[in-house]
Amino acid sequence: MRAIYLLAMLGVLFASLGVSYSMWSDSLHVNTYVHTGDVAVAFDGHNCSDTGADPQGGTNLGGTFTNTEGKDVASCSVTPEQTDEAGNVIKLNVTLTNAYPGYEVCVDFNVTNVGTVPVKLLDHNYTTTPSDDLYVSLIVPSDTQIEPGQNSQYTLCIGVKQSAAQDSSYSFDLGLYFAQWNEVGGGE
């Protein structure tokens, strides 16, 4: 009887092993590809406020200046200075010629998001500091976020103060630094 019981237990054991080895199965796999976006901005469109009679600044230039005669003595030019590998303008050259105390211009320029990720202005600073003989002001939009394919207008105002020397040259460099929108100011 014991032998029969032992044989029955061995039969059950082998039967269960057979079930576990003959079980059918299948599996699934996921191939994943991640393509990252692109943060890229460019200057697109620009103009200078000096389009005729010289514009005059106010008290921020150290005096009260007028041009009631409508004289056109100085000039302002804005030209592309550098492009990236895609041909986008990434550096502008602003040149004031024959400027004098009281002369003040504002240069409007568009910053266009030519990338695929929304951007915001992270910082702006002067890599070469403007002379104290110049009044320089950058007017930044209240919301600096730019969606891909969209643009925002910035304005750079430059004026020559009363303290400027005759027959002199002044220069400065301004950098605008953009980053993906969710890394600037809490990411709205």
C-alpha positions as CSV (number, residue, x, y, z in Angstrom):
1,M,0.0,0.0,0.0
2,R,2.8,2.2,0.8
3,A,4.4,1.5,-2.6
4,I,1.1,2.4,-4.3
5,Y,0.9,5.6,-2.4
6,L,4.5,6.4,-3.3
7,L,3.8,5.7,-6.9
8,A,0.7,7.9,-6.9
9,M,2.7,10.7,-5.3
10,L,5.4,10.3,-8.0
11,G,2.7,10.3,-10.7
12,V,1.2,13.6,-9.3
13,L,4.7,15.1,-9.1
14,F,5.6,14.2,-12.7
15,A,2.2,15.4,-13.9
16,S,2.7,18.8,-12.3
17,L,6.2,19.1,-13.7
18,G,4.8,18.3,-17.1
19,V,2.2,21.0,-16.8
20,S,4.7,23.6,-15.8
21,Y,7.0,22.8,-18.7
22,S,4.2,22.6,-21.3
23,M,2.6,25.9,-20.4
24,W,2.3,28.2,-23.4
25,S,3.6,31.8,-23.1
26,D,4.1,35.0,-25.0
27,S,5.9,38.3,-24.3
28,L,5.6,41.9,-25.4
29,H,8.5,44.5,-25.8
30,V,8.5,48.3,-26.1
31,N,11.1,50.0,-28.3
32,T,11.4,53.6,-27.2
33,Y,12.9,56.5,-29.1
34,V,13.3,60.0,-27.6
35,H,13.9,62.9,-30.0
36,T,14.7,66.1,-28.1
37,G,13.7,69.6,-29.1
38,D,15.8,72.5,-30.1
39,V,16.2,75.9,-28.3
40,A,17.2,78.5,-30.9
41,V,16.5,82.2,-31.3
42,A,17.4,84.8,-33.9
43,F,16.9,88.4,-34.7
44,D,14.2,88.9,-37.3
45,G,13.4,92.5,-38.3
46,H,14.8,95.7,-36.9
47,N,14.6,99.4,-37.3
48,C,16.0,102.6,-35.9
49,S,13.9,105.6,-34.7
50,D,16.1,108.0,-36.7
51,T,14.3,108.1,-40.0
52,G,14.7,111.9,-40.7
53,A,15.1,114.8,-38.4
54,D,17.4,113.8,-35.5
55,P,15.5,112.5,-32.5
56,Q,16.4,114.3,-29.2
57,G,16.7,112.9,-25.7
58,G,15.6,114.4,-22.5
59,T,16.9,114.9,-19.0
60,N,18.4,111.4,-18.9
61,L,21.1,112.9,-21.2
62,G,22.0,115.7,-18.9
63,G,20.1,118.6,-20.5
64,T,17.0,119.7,-22.4
65,F,17.6,119.1,-26.1
66,T,15.4,120.2,-29.0
67,N,15.6,120.0,-32.8
68,T,12.9,122.4,-33.8
69,E,14.9,123.2,-37.0
70,G,14.5,119.5,-38.1
71,K,18.2,119.0,-38.7
72,D,19.3,115.6,-39.8
73,V,23.0,115.6,-38.6
74,A,23.5,112.1,-37.1
75,S,22.5,108.7,-38.4
76,C,21.7,105.3,-37.1
77,S,22.2,102.0,-39.0
78,V,21.4,98.5,-37.9
79,T,22.9,95.6,-39.9
80,P,23.3,91.8,-39.4
81,E,26.8,91.0,-38.2
82,Q,26.7,87.3,-37.6
83,T,24.6,84.3,-38.6
84,D,24.4,80.7,-37.4
85,E,24.8,77.6,-39.5
86,A,21.2,77.8,-40.6
87,G,21.6,81.4,-41.8
88,N,19.6,83.0,-38.8
89,V,20.9,86.4,-37.7
90,I,22.3,86.0,-34.2
91,K,24.3,89.2,-33.8
92,L,23.3,92.8,-34.9
93,N,25.6,95.8,-35.3
94,V,24.1,99.1,-34.3
95,T,26.2,102.1,-35.4
96,L,25.5,105.8,-34.6
97,T,27.4,108.1,-36.9
98,N,28.2,111.8,-36.3
99,A,26.3,111.6,-32.9
100,Y,26.4,114.5,-30.5
101,P,25.0,115.4,-27.0
102,G,21.3,115.2,-27.0
103,Y,21.0,112.7,-29.9
104,E,19.0,109.6,-28.8
105,V,17.7,106.8,-30.9
106,C,15.8,103.6,-30.1
107,V,16.3,100.4,-32.1
108,D,13.4,98.0,-32.2
109,F,14.2,94.4,-33.0
110,N,12.3,91.2,-33.0
111,V,13.6,88.1,-31.3
112,T,12.1,85.0,-33.1
113,N,12.0,81.5,-31.7
114,V,13.4,79.4,-34.6
115,G,13.6,76.3,-32.4
116,T,11.0,73.7,-31.4
117,V,10.7,74.5,-27.7
118,P,9.2,77.6,-26.1
119,V,11.8,80.0,-24.7
120,K,12.0,82.8,-22.2
121,L,14.6,85.5,-21.6
122,L,16.9,84.1,-18.9
123,D,19.2,87.1,-18.6
124,H,20.7,90.1,-20.4
125,N,23.9,91.8,-19.6
126,Y,26.6,93.9,-21.1
127,T,29.7,91.9,-22.0
128,T,31.4,95.2,-22.7
129,T,30.0,98.0,-20.4
130,P,28.7,101.1,-22.0
131,S,30.5,104.3,-21.2
132,D,29.1,106.7,-18.6
133,D,28.9,109.2,-21.5
134,L,26.1,107.2,-23.0
135,Y,22.6,106.6,-21.8
136,V,21.6,103.0,-22.6
137,S,18.3,101.3,-21.8
138,L,16.9,97.9,-22.9
139,I,13.1,97.7,-22.9
140,V,12.0,94.1,-22.4
141,P,8.5,92.8,-23.0
142,S,6.5,92.1,-19.8
143,D,6.1,88.4,-20.9
144,T,9.3,87.2,-22.5
145,Q,8.0,83.7,-23.4
146,I,8.2,83.1,-27.1
147,E,6.5,80.1,-28.7
148,P,8.1,78.3,-31.7
149,G,7.7,80.3,-34.8
150,Q,6.6,83.4,-32.9
151,N,8.5,86.6,-31.9
152,S,8.7,89.4,-29.3
153,Q,9.8,93.0,-29.8
154,Y,12.7,94.4,-27.7
155,T,13.9,98.0,-27.8
156,L,17.4,99.3,-27.2
157,C,17.6,103.1,-26.6
158,I,21.0,104.8,-26.9
159,G,21.6,108.5,-26.2
160,V,24.7,110.7,-26.1
161,K,25.1,112.6,-22.8
162,Q,26.4,116.1,-22.4
163,S,29.7,114.7,-20.9
164,A,30.6,112.9,-24.2
165,A,33.9,113.9,-25.8
166,Q,34.1,115.3,-29.3
167,D,35.5,113.2,-32.1
168,S,35.4,110.1,-29.9
169,S,34.2,106.5,-30.4
170,Y,32.2,104.5,-27.8
171,S,31.2,100.9,-28.0
172,F,29.5,98.2,-25.9
173,D,28.2,94.7,-26.3
174,L,24.8,93.5,-25.0
175,G,24.0,89.8,-24.7
176,L,20.5,88.4,-24.5
177,Y,20.3,84.8,-23.1
178,F,17.3,82.6,-23.7
179,A,16.5,79.2,-22.2
180,Q,13.6,76.7,-22.4
181,W,10.5,78.3,-20.8
182,N,10.2,75.9,-17.9
183,E,13.6,76.7,-16.5
184,V,13.1,80.5,-16.2
185,G,11.1,82.1,-13.4
186,G,9.0,79.0,-12.4
187,G,8.0,77.9,-15.9
188,E,4.5,79.3,-16.5
